[in-house]
Amino acid sequence: MSEQEFLSQEEIDALLGGGGESVEEPQEEADIKPFDFSELESIKKGGLPGLDLIYERWVKNFRDNIRKVMPKINMVSKESIYITRFNSFMFKIPMPSSYTTFTMRPLKDTALLVVDSRLVFTIISVMFGGPAKPFKVEGREFTKLETYIIKDFIDLALQTLEETFQNVHPVEVEKRSTELNPALAKITTGNEKVIIAECVVDIDGYEAPIYFCYPQGMFLPIKDVIYTEFAGEVDDRWKKKLHSLLLQTEVEVTLELIKKEYALREILGWEVGTELILDKGKEDPVKLRVGDKEKFVCRLGKVKDKYAALLQEEVSKEEENERRE
């Protein structure tokens, strides 16, 4: 067989579709990695209008309480309330931070309050005459002074939380422990969903966050309160003021002796001195009206030279509706 009967390398590459270029294709495919949906961070905002209103009230009460202890704190505000996975939440907390576990009896499960390290160090800086700016604290834990400040801050935050819940669903908030190691503050498994209430504390213009973390199933016994909108907590000062104004309201009170029907020709014949027979005995009940509504059944009497009515019983709403019909 002659050499011309053999195919050249160029001819072989052409028949195989350009083998020289196909060598690079596996390298491009190697850059494509599979996507694991289980690692996707799940964040759901909204859907908790009841808890949102509770924390609106909490930030107002806590702002008033904490400023009595730490006047440098200008504002406390609610940032957001959302649902995410526990691991995703814990990974974003800077170190060191304070992790306080607490319970809310009669609710089951354990909740978590996280005080960001930036907040603690900013408070300390301002208290000792420094700027409202956290200093670098990498590689060390809190000192005794810093731990003491954290304790007072946490105790007041939890006390205010208990007071805020009283008019919604009374709970007893009890602090369990305060840890600096996040591994000792696990309130649920890493993949479980938790409810996060994120609030922001403003110290002379510098803002630092604090977090309340609840297992999602913790509020199931009071889901009607947490997951639905409600009227919220009543302001006692507003309530007293409204009550005072209502007591000063003037109303028209009339005593109805009897009802009788007369023809128009009879009324036209009335003159001064005409007697109208009411057919009402001394012991017969009469109705006391407030405005246009019957409110009490009374007995007519006389005290000295004035007529009086003795209240005997209140007219029920059902009886009032029957008379209207």
GIGI-V722473 format. One record per backbone hydrogen bond with DSSP energy under -1.0 kcal/mol. NH is the residue of the N-H (numbers start at 1). CO is the residue of the C=O. If there is no record, write none. Layout:
BEGIN
NH:CO ; NH:CO
END
This chain:
BEGIN
5:2 ; 6:3 ; 12:8 ; 13:9 ; 14:10 ; 15:11 ; 16:12 ; 17:14 ; 18:13 ; 21:18 ; 22:18 ; 24:21 ; 28:24 ; 29:25 ; 30:26 ; 32:29 ; 39:36 ; 40:37 ; 44:83 ; 46:81 ; 50:226 ; 51:226 ; 52:48 ; 53:49 ; 54:50 ; 55:51 ; 56:52 ; 57:53 ; 58:54 ; 59:55 ; 60:56 ; 61:57 ; 62:58 ; 63:59 ; 64:60 ; 65:61 ; 66:62 ; 67:63 ; 70:66 ; 73:70 ; 74:202 ; 75:202 ; 77:200 ; 79:198 ; 80:198 ; 82:196 ; 83:44 ; 84:194 ; 86:192 ; 87:190 ; 89:85 ; 90:86 ; 91:87 ; 93:90 ; 98:115 ; 99:179 ; 100:113 ; 101:177 ; 102:111 ; 103:174 ; 105:172 ; 107:104 ; 111:102 ; 112:213 ; 113:100 ; 114:211 ; 115:98 ; 116:209 ; 120:116 ; 121:117 ; 122:118 ; 123:119 ; 124:120 ; 125:121 ; 126:122 ; 127:123 ; 128:124 ; 129:126 ; 130:125 ; 133:131 ; 140:137 ; 147:143 ; 148:144 ; 149:145 ; 150:146 ; 151:147 ; 152:148 ; 153:149 ; 154:150 ; 155:151 ; 156:152 ; 157:153 ; 158:154 ; 159:155 ; 160:156 ; 161:157 ; 162:158 ; 163:159 ; 164:160 ; 165:161 ; 168:165 ; 169:165 ; 172:105 ; 174:103 ; 176:101 ; 177:101 ; 179:99 ; 184:181 ; 185:182 ; 192:189 ; 194:84 ; 195:214 ; 196:82 ; 197:212 ; 198:80 ; 199:210 ; 200:77 ; 201:208 ; 202:75 ; 203:206 ; 206:203 ; 208:201 ; 210:199 ; 211:114 ; 212:197 ; 213:112 ; 214:195 ; 216:193 ; 218:215 ; 220:217 ; 222:219 ; 223:220 ; 225:222 ; 226:222 ; 227:223 ; 239:235 ; 240:236 ; 241:237 ; 242:238 ; 243:239 ; 244:240 ; 245:241 ; 246:242 ; 247:243 ; 249:246 ; 254:289 ; 256:287 ; 267:263 ; 268:264 ; 270:267 ; 274:271 ; 286:298 ; 287:256 ; 288:296 ; 289:254 ; 290:293 ; 291:252 ; 293:290 ; 295:288 ; 296:288 ; 297:313 ; 298:286 ; 299:310 ; 301:308 ; 303:306 ; 306:303 ; 308:301 ; 310:299 ; 312:297 ; 313:297 ; 315:295 ; 320:316 ; 321:317 ; 322:318 ; 323:319 ; 324:320 ; 325:321
END
